Amino acid sequence: MPRFALLLSLAAALVLTACSGPRESAEPEDAPPPRTYRLSEFETFDPSPYAEAPLPEVEIDHDVPKALMDGAIERPAARTASGFRIQVYSSQDRNDADAKVEEVMDWWRQQRTDGDIQEAYPGNPTEPPVYLVFRQPYYRVRVGNFLSRAEAQRFMDLVERQFPKAFILPDKVRVGE
């Protein structure tokens, strides 16, 4: 065992001696500074015969609205929030529900022409906010996007004239359109 320890210590001393470098600098103090090279001394390529015309400007058609591309938006983006809608119809028959959607949209457009919508509905959207919602087993026709029950009630007064069985209910609504 002592022989092994002696051999191990000799091997360690040999390794440490071999890894240590000289105490003096490898370069003499009066050595000249390293030479710098310029590529022009060695480069023989002349790019002038290969000059290219600049690329023509191309109009890029984006899917992103122009207001966003310009860094400004004219109105806030649409978002979903908890609010209220007015349900005007419910049926198990899809065809009846589709017909009622058309009836409600025609009614909306007529009210807009008459000017009644502008007073009762906030935001004055270009397309009627009429929704066909399916929750088994019924198709439900709903109107509007209201953040408060008070807004829905103001519009409800107008809706009840045409759809007397209509009622207000909480729903997820789209605002900012």
Backbone bond lengths (Angstrom), bond angles and torsions (degrees), N, CA, C in turn:
res aa  C-N    CA-C-N  psi(-1)  N-CA   C-N-CA  omega(-1)  CA-C   N-CA-C  phi
1 M - - - 1.437 - - 1.523 112.32 -
2 P 1.366 119.58 -42.16 1.458 119.64 177.95 1.520 111.71 -62.88
3 R 1.348 117.25 -33.05 1.466 118.73 178.27 1.525 111.03 -62.44
4 F 1.314 115.37 -41.15 1.468 120.67 -179.96 1.524 110.80 -62.32
5 A 1.328 116.92 -42.64 1.461 121.36 178.89 1.519 110.26 -64.65
6 L 1.329 118.13 -39.13 1.451 122.31 179.27 1.528 110.37 -65.04
7 L 1.350 116.52 -44.73 1.456 120.41 178.74 1.539 111.34 -64.39
8 L 1.300 116.06 -39.34 1.468 120.53 179.54 1.519 110.85 -64.55
9 S 1.328 118.49 -42.48 1.458 121.08 -179.75 1.524 110.87 -68.76
10 L 1.363 118.24 -35.45 1.463 120.47 176.22 1.528 111.34 -66.57
11 A 1.309 115.47 -41.31 1.463 119.41 179.14 1.530 110.33 -64.04
12 A 1.326 117.69 -41.28 1.461 121.63 178.94 1.519 110.43 -63.92
13 A 1.325 117.62 -42.18 1.462 121.27 179.02 1.514 110.63 -64.34
14 L 1.325 117.93 -40.31 1.453 121.71 179.44 1.528 110.43 -64.35
15 V 1.329 117.51 -43.42 1.470 121.80 179.90 1.515 110.69 -64.06
16 L 1.322 117.10 -44.87 1.456 120.02 -178.97 1.525 111.13 -66.02
17 T 1.300 117.81 -35.86 1.456 120.89 178.49 1.520 110.24 -68.96
18 A 1.303 117.90 -40.34 1.457 121.78 -179.01 1.520 111.62 -68.62
19 C 1.333 118.33 -31.29 1.462 121.90 -176.94 1.525 112.35 -81.89
20 S 1.292 118.00 -19.94 1.458 118.98 -178.08 1.517 109.17 -80.10
21 G 1.287 116.24 140.44 1.456 121.42 -178.50 1.515 110.94 -92.33
22 P 1.323 116.77 176.69 1.460 119.64 178.45 1.527 110.50 -68.51
23 R 1.315 116.14 154.06 1.464 120.01 -178.77 1.514 110.84 -78.26
24 E 1.278 118.74 -18.76 1.456 122.60 -178.45 1.515 109.58 -100.49
25 S 1.350 115.94 160.47 1.451 121.31 177.84 1.517 109.36 -68.53
26 A 1.321 116.53 144.81 1.450 120.75 -179.43 1.522 110.66 -71.67
27 E 1.359 117.52 -28.47 1.460 121.13 -179.51 1.527 109.16 -95.54
28 P 1.296 117.87 137.89 1.463 119.02 175.82 1.523 110.18 -66.99
29 E 1.312 116.31 154.67 1.469 120.60 -176.77 1.513 112.24 -67.27
30 D 1.277 119.45 -26.26 1.465 121.55 -178.01 1.531 112.45 -95.85
31 A 1.331 118.31 20.78 1.467 122.84 179.70 1.531 109.36 -71.49
32 P 1.338 117.92 143.40 1.469 120.22 178.71 1.538 110.10 -69.65
33 P 1.342 117.31 152.99 1.477 119.88 178.93 1.532 110.01 -64.66
34 P 1.334 117.73 155.06 1.469 118.74 179.58 1.529 110.72 -63.74
35 R 1.317 116.24 146.87 1.458 121.61 -177.39 1.524 110.06 -80.43
36 T 1.332 116.10 138.87 1.465 120.83 174.58 1.519 107.53 -99.47
37 Y 1.298 114.98 147.16 1.464 120.90 -177.64 1.516 109.67 -117.57
38 R 1.314 115.20 145.45 1.457 121.80 173.50 1.518 107.59 -107.47
39 L 1.340 114.23 133.92 1.467 116.94 -178.20 1.511 111.93 -63.52
40 S 1.330 117.41 -27.25 1.464 119.20 -179.47 1.524 112.13 -63.19
41 E 1.327 117.78 -22.15 1.462 120.59 176.74 1.530 111.16 -67.68
42 F 1.320 116.51 -27.32 1.462 120.53 -174.92 1.530 113.06 -113.25
43 E 1.333 118.19 -18.56 1.469 122.33 -174.85 1.516 110.00 -80.29
44 T 1.316 116.36 131.21 1.461 120.58 178.16 1.526 111.17 -119.70
45 F 1.345 117.29 2.99 1.471 120.60 -176.30 1.520 109.69 -81.47
46 D 1.323 117.12 130.96 1.460 123.05 177.18 1.532 107.89 -111.60
47 P 1.361 119.54 109.57 1.462 121.10 -176.35 1.528 114.27 -79.61
48 S 1.327 119.36 -7.78 1.467 120.66 -174.56 1.533 114.09 -59.90
49 P 1.331 122.38 -35.00 1.471 118.24 178.57 1.528 113.15 -69.35
50 Y 1.326 117.24 -12.26 1.460 120.38 -176.26 1.524 112.91 -104.58
51 A 1.301 117.72 19.29 1.469 120.37 -178.42 1.526 109.01 -61.97
52 E 1.316 115.32 134.13 1.456 121.12 179.69 1.517 109.17 -110.66
53 A 1.323 115.38 148.89 1.459 120.18 175.41 1.525 108.11 -71.05
54 P 1.327 118.16 148.74 1.464 119.16 178.30 1.531 110.46 -63.45
55 L 1.298 115.53 151.07 1.462 120.12 179.68 1.517 110.09 -66.55
56 P 1.334 117.56 143.12 1.471 119.28 178.36 1.533 110.19 -68.94
57 E 1.321 115.54 149.83 1.470 119.56 177.40 1.519 108.77 -72.85
58 V 1.314 115.04 135.43 1.453 121.06 -177.18 1.525 108.40 -119.05
59 E 1.312 116.60 134.87 1.459 121.44 175.42 1.524 107.70 -80.44
60 I 1.314 116.79 121.47 1.461 121.36 -178.22 1.519 108.65 -96.68
61 D 1.321 116.19 129.09 1.457 121.45 178.82 1.521 108.41 -97.33
62 H 1.331 116.35 110.91 1.456 121.43 -177.50 1.525 111.04 -97.73
63 D 1.327 115.56 155.99 1.453 120.58 171.13 1.524 110.36 -82.68
64 V 1.316 116.24 -14.22 1.457 121.74 -178.20 1.536 108.33 -79.05
65 P 1.337 118.42 134.80 1.465 120.30 178.91 1.526 111.93 -58.02
66 K 1.333 116.22 147.33 1.463 121.92 -177.30 1.520 111.68 -57.57
67 A 1.316 118.03 -38.74 1.465 120.61 -179.36 1.529 110.97 -60.08
68 L 1.306 116.90 -37.79 1.464 119.76 178.24 1.527 111.23 -73.17
69 M 1.338 117.05 -37.12 1.455 120.05 177.93 1.526 110.88 -63.95
70 D 1.331 117.06 -34.39 1.464 121.45 178.68 1.517 112.14 -78.66
71 G 1.323 116.71 -7.55 1.457 120.40 178.24 1.516 113.50 88.45
72 A 1.307 117.24 11.98 1.470 120.29 178.71 1.518 108.36 -137.98
73 I 1.287 115.78 150.48 1.455 120.26 177.79 1.524 107.36 -125.54
74 E 1.316 115.70 136.43 1.456 120.45 -175.09 1.516 112.43 -75.95
75 R 1.312 116.64 -32.16 1.460 120.48 -179.68 1.527 108.00 -140.71
76 P 1.311 117.04 158.80 1.464 117.76 -179.49 1.527 111.31 -64.91
77 A 1.302 115.86 148.40 1.462 121.15 179.75 1.530 110.04 -67.79
78 A 1.326 115.37 149.89 1.462 120.33 178.96 1.526 109.42 -67.56
79 R 1.320 115.68 145.55 1.464 121.19 178.21 1.523 108.06 -145.02
80 T 1.313 115.33 165.67 1.453 121.30 178.20 1.521 108.29 -102.12
81 A 1.336 115.73 137.88 1.466 120.67 -179.26 1.524 108.71 -146.53
82 S 1.319 115.27 165.53 1.464 119.59 174.16 1.514 108.01 -76.49
83 G 1.313 116.07 132.05 1.456 120.28 -178.31 1.516 110.65 -161.23
84 F 1.333 114.77 -145.45 1.463 120.41 -176.22 1.521 110.51 -139.36
85 R 1.320 114.66 151.92 1.463 123.05 171.59 1.515 107.93 -135.45
86 I 1.321 113.84 167.03 1.464 119.84 177.01 1.520 107.76 -111.16
87 Q 1.331 115.48 122.15 1.464 120.01 178.06 1.515 108.07 -91.33
88 V 1.348 115.83 126.38 1.464 120.21 -177.72 1.522 113.05 -108.94
89 Y 1.355 117.12 -13.97 1.464 118.06 -175.63 1.525 109.76 -160.95
90 S 1.328 115.64 151.53 1.457 122.34 176.36 1.518 107.99 -148.04
91 S 1.352 116.50 134.50 1.462 120.49 -178.67 1.526 109.46 -156.21
92 Q 1.329 114.92 154.76 1.467 119.63 174.24 1.525 111.02 -86.58
93 D 1.313 117.60 -11.72 1.462 122.57 -177.79 1.534 109.93 -97.07
94 R 1.313 117.03 121.24 1.465 122.03 -177.65 1.520 111.10 -64.57
95 N 1.314 118.16 -40.49 1.470 121.37 -179.19 1.523 111.45 -62.42
96 D 1.346 116.87 -41.55 1.467 119.81 177.38 1.529 110.35 -63.69
97 A 1.325 116.65 -40.83 1.463 120.47 -179.98 1.531 110.83 -65.69
98 D 1.337 117.66 -41.19 1.463 120.88 177.97 1.531 110.92 -62.89
99 A 1.325 116.63 -40.14 1.465 120.44 177.94 1.530 110.42 -64.22
100 K 1.317 116.78 -39.34 1.474 120.65 179.32 1.527 110.63 -67.16
101 V 1.342 117.27 -36.50 1.476 120.32 176.29 1.524 109.92 -59.73
102 E 1.319 116.83 -45.51 1.474 120.30 178.25 1.527 111.36 -62.45
103 E 1.328 116.17 -40.58 1.469 120.32 178.49 1.529 110.84 -62.30
104 V 1.321 116.66 -44.55 1.467 120.74 -179.78 1.524 110.84 -65.94
105 M 1.332 117.18 -39.83 1.468 119.57 178.38 1.523 111.19 -65.30
106 D 1.325 117.70 -41.05 1.470 120.72 176.68 1.524 110.22 -62.77
107 W 1.335 116.31 -43.35 1.467 120.35 178.07 1.533 110.28 -59.90
108 W 1.334 116.44 -44.81 1.475 121.00 179.77 1.529 110.81 -58.76
109 R 1.330 116.31 -48.12 1.469 119.87 -178.87 1.531 110.92 -62.60
110 Q 1.325 116.83 -37.36 1.470 119.86 178.24 1.525 110.27 -66.34
111 Q 1.315 117.50 -43.07 1.468 121.09 178.79 1.529 110.59 -63.95
112 R 1.306 116.48 -35.90 1.467 120.43 178.52 1.516 110.40 -66.78
113 T 1.332 116.28 -40.51 1.462 120.46 177.33 1.525 110.31 -63.15
114 D 1.327 116.57 -40.72 1.464 121.03 -179.35 1.532 112.09 -73.41
115 G 1.336 117.42 -17.67 1.458 120.76 179.07 1.516 114.41 93.78
116 D 1.328 118.55 0.54 1.464 120.91 -178.30 1.534 112.36 -72.21
117 I 1.317 117.10 -32.57 1.467 121.05 -177.22 1.531 110.96 -64.72
118 Q 1.331 117.67 -41.63 1.459 120.77 -175.35 1.525 111.69 -57.85
119 E 1.324 117.51 -35.60 1.461 120.85 -178.98 1.531 111.71 -76.22
120 A 1.333 117.09 -36.93 1.464 120.59 -171.30 1.524 114.65 -95.85
121 Y 1.334 117.89 -25.87 1.468 119.49 -174.54 1.519 110.34 -111.35
122 P 1.331 118.06 125.53 1.470 120.52 179.91 1.530 111.92 -72.22
123 G 1.305 116.48 142.16 1.459 120.82 173.45 1.511 115.07 92.64
124 N 1.308 119.65 -27.21 1.458 123.63 178.00 1.543 112.57 49.71
125 P 1.326 118.38 66.05 1.468 120.48 -178.84 1.523 111.74 -69.12
126 T 1.334 116.31 154.10 1.459 120.17 179.39 1.524 111.34 -74.71
127 E 1.334 116.96 -36.85 1.464 121.28 177.57 1.526 109.71 -104.72
128 P 1.316 117.18 140.41 1.462 119.76 179.92 1.531 111.78 -61.65
129 P 1.320 117.69 131.53 1.469 119.90 177.05 1.529 110.16 -82.26
130 V 1.320 114.95 74.98 1.469 121.89 -179.29 1.521 106.93 -112.48
131 Y 1.336 116.05 131.11 1.460 120.95 -173.91 1.519 110.23 -127.07
132 L 1.338 114.81 140.01 1.459 121.68 172.67 1.524 106.13 -107.42
133 V 1.333 116.02 114.73 1.462 122.26 -176.47 1.518 108.43 -113.32
134 F 1.332 116.18 131.72 1.463 119.47 176.83 1.516 109.07 -109.91
135 R 1.308 115.29 120.73 1.469 122.63 169.45 1.514 105.19 -132.62
136 Q 1.298 114.21 114.70 1.447 121.00 -170.53 1.516 112.05 -47.49
137 P 1.293 119.37 130.48 1.462 129.01 5.63 1.525 112.89 -102.46
138 Y 1.356 119.12 15.55 1.458 120.87 -171.63 1.521 113.65 -110.93
139 Y 1.343 113.64 145.69 1.456 121.92 168.12 1.526 105.46 -98.01
140 R 1.322 115.59 128.48 1.465 120.05 -176.62 1.519 109.19 -118.75
141 V 1.326 116.52 135.73 1.461 122.38 177.83 1.522 107.10 -104.60
142 R 1.333 115.15 120.92 1.464 120.86 -176.84 1.524 110.27 -126.19
143 V 1.329 114.63 152.99 1.467 121.57 -176.06 1.519 109.38 -128.43
144 G 1.330 115.69 140.03 1.457 121.10 167.92 1.514 115.44 92.75
145 N 1.333 113.14 164.24 1.458 124.73 174.81 1.528 106.40 -138.27
146 F 1.305 117.55 97.67 1.462 121.85 -175.64 1.524 109.93 -117.93
147 L 1.325 116.43 133.03 1.462 120.08 177.66 1.520 111.94 -81.86
148 S 1.339 116.66 -27.35 1.464 118.89 -179.45 1.531 109.87 -125.06
149 R 1.316 114.41 156.01 1.455 119.92 178.00 1.535 110.18 -66.44
150 A 1.335 117.02 -32.04 1.470 120.54 179.19 1.534 111.13 -62.68
151 E 1.343 117.11 -42.20 1.474 120.19 176.38 1.527 110.41 -61.79
152 A 1.325 116.22 -44.08 1.471 120.63 179.47 1.527 110.42 -62.36
153 Q 1.327 117.59 -39.25 1.474 120.82 -178.97 1.528 111.10 -66.32
154 R 1.340 117.23 -39.44 1.469 119.54 177.25 1.523 110.64 -59.86
155 F 1.333 116.90 -42.15 1.457 120.44 179.87 1.524 111.11 -74.72
156 M 1.323 116.67 -30.88 1.469 121.76 179.98 1.528 111.14 -59.00
157 D 1.329 116.81 -36.23 1.460 120.10 178.77 1.528 111.19 -58.58
158 L 1.324 117.30 -36.55 1.458 121.57 178.06 1.534 111.37 -76.13
159 V 1.330 116.84 -40.18 1.467 121.71 -177.19 1.528 111.30 -66.86
160 E 1.329 116.90 -39.65 1.477 120.83 -176.85 1.521 113.15 -60.00
161 R 1.306 117.22 -26.02 1.475 119.27 178.78 1.530 110.99 -62.70
162 Q 1.338 117.32 -37.68 1.451 121.44 -179.00 1.530 112.70 -95.75
163 F 1.320 116.47 -33.66 1.470 121.28 -176.67 1.526 108.30 -126.70
164 P 1.331 117.35 86.13 1.469 120.52 -172.80 1.540 114.68 -66.25
165 K 1.318 119.09 -19.71 1.471 120.83 -179.52 1.534 111.90 -91.46
166 A 1.305 118.41 7.43 1.465 122.36 -178.18 1.526 110.31 -68.29
167 F 1.346 115.18 152.36 1.467 120.20 176.69 1.527 109.61 -150.44
168 I 1.323 116.05 158.90 1.461 123.22 -178.82 1.526 108.82 -90.63
169 L 1.337 115.75 139.44 1.463 119.85 176.78 1.525 110.09 -145.25
170 P 1.335 117.29 150.50 1.470 120.07 176.44 1.519 110.35 -69.68
171 D 1.346 115.84 145.06 1.450 120.75 -178.11 1.533 108.42 -161.98
172 K 1.310 116.57 166.16 1.470 121.35 170.53 1.526 106.74 -81.42
173 V 1.316 116.46 127.47 1.467 120.58 -175.51 1.519 110.24 -122.77
174 R 1.341 115.59 159.16 1.469 122.30 176.15 1.523 107.84 -100.70
175 V 1.310 116.03 122.95 1.466 121.01 179.51 1.522 109.28 -120.08
176 G 1.322 115.09 156.15 1.450 120.92 178.67 1.510 113.12 88.07
177 E 1.296 119.13 15.91 1.485 121.33 179.02 1.498 109.89 -92.69
